[in-house]
């Protein structure tokens, strides 16, 4: 079972809670245990502040993943962690990259959930594995390959 806490810290339009649940469930289906996570939708000032604090980068980014990293024996809940998504950045990227907005949202939620599961794209081999899984999951939703345009990859690093 998926327990999702959706926090709206911006008034910008965003997908529905049902869409977020669908995308999270798809990304997390390889996990047999229950999953609890928070998705916080933010504006650019909060996104920039969090990215600066946690990654030392002075700009708002599309998605930040904060894995719980707490041993299971210390918690009575299946806490995976938190995703923080900057709505304005998602919208801007979709427009600049000529991507369908819903497909871009789905990709970033799936991408963030995979980070919570321990996937990463620091080295080429890990990046290839993570990107292949993202392509497969997005294709199941009927969305095209998000990495078809090589420039797009740089926005996720």
N, C-alpha and C positions, 0 to 999 in steps of 0.2 A: 504494500500500500504506500502511496505517495502522500505525504503531508506537506503542503505548500503554503507558506506564509508570503503573500504578495503585498508588498508595501509600496504605496504610491506617494513619493515625495516630490512629485512634480504634477503640474496640471496639464502637461502635454498629452495628446492622445496616444494610446498604447493598445496593444492586443488585449483580448479578453483573458480573464483568468482561466477559462477553459482551454484557450490556445496554449497558454503557458503550461498548463497541466499536461496537455497532449505532447508538447515538445519535450518536457522533462521526462515524462514516462517513457518516451521512445529512447531517449539518451540513456536512461537508467535501467532499462529492461534487462540488461546483462547482470544486474545486481539482484541476487535472489532475496536479500533482506529488505525490510521496509526502509523507506528513505524519508528523511525530513530535511527540508531546505527552505531558505528564505530567498526571495528575489525582491530586491529593492530597486525601484525605478527612480532615477534622480535627474536633476537638471545639471547643466554644465558646471556651475560653481562647486557643487558637492562632488561631482565626478572628478573635477580637477584636483580638489583638495585630497580626496582619497587616493588618487593616482600618485600625487606628490608625496603623501605620507607613506604609502606602502611600496611604491615602486621608484620613488625619487624622480618622477617624470612630471614636468610642470604643464600638463594639458589633460583635458578630459579624454578618456578613452572609451571605447564602445562597451566592453564588459570586463569586470574585475571578478575574479574567483577567489573566495576565501575558504579553503577546506577547513573542516572542524579540527582535524588532527588531534583528536582526543581518543585515547584508548577506549575500546568498546566496554571494557570492564568498569570504567569509571562513570559511564553514562547509562541511564535506563532508557534512553531514547536513541533512535537510529539517525543521529544528526550527521548530515553530510557536510553542511557548511552554508555559505551565503554567496549569492551572485548580486553584483551591483551593475546595473545597466543604465547608461546615460542615453536617454531617449533622443535628445537633439543630435548626438553623434550618430546614432543608428540611422536616423532619418537622413542626415546629411550624407553619410556614406552610401546609402542606398541610391540617393539621387545622383551623387557624383560618379558612382560606378555603374549606373544604369541597371540596378538590380531591383527586382520586385521587393517592395517593402516587407511584405509578409515572409517571403523567403529569407530575407536578410535577418529578420527577427528570429525566425526558426533556427537559422544557422548559429546565431550568436548564443541563443539559449542552449542549444545542443553543445556547442563549443565549450561554454562555461560549465555545463554539467559534466562533460568529459574531464575537464580539469579537476572538478571535485572528486572524480573517481580515480584520479592519479595520472591521467594522460597528460602529456606535455608536448611541446614542439621546440624544445631547446636545441636538440641536435637533429640532423637530417633523418635518421632512422625513426626516431620517435615522432617527428613531424609527419613523415609518410604514413605511419600507422594511424595517427590521429586523423589526418586528413582523409584517408581511405574510409575510415568509419563514418566521418561526417558526410562524405559523398553518398555512402550507402544509405544512411538514415534520411538524408534530405531527399534522395531519389524515391524512397518509400512514401514520402509526403508529396511527391510529384514536382519537386523543385530541381532545377538544374544544378550542375556542378558549381559550387561557389568559388572554386579555385581555377576556373577556366581562364580567368584574367590574372596573370601573374602579379600585377600591381596590387591586387587585393590582399595577397598574403602579407604584405608589409603592415597592413592595418591591424593584424592580429598579434604582432610581435611587440 
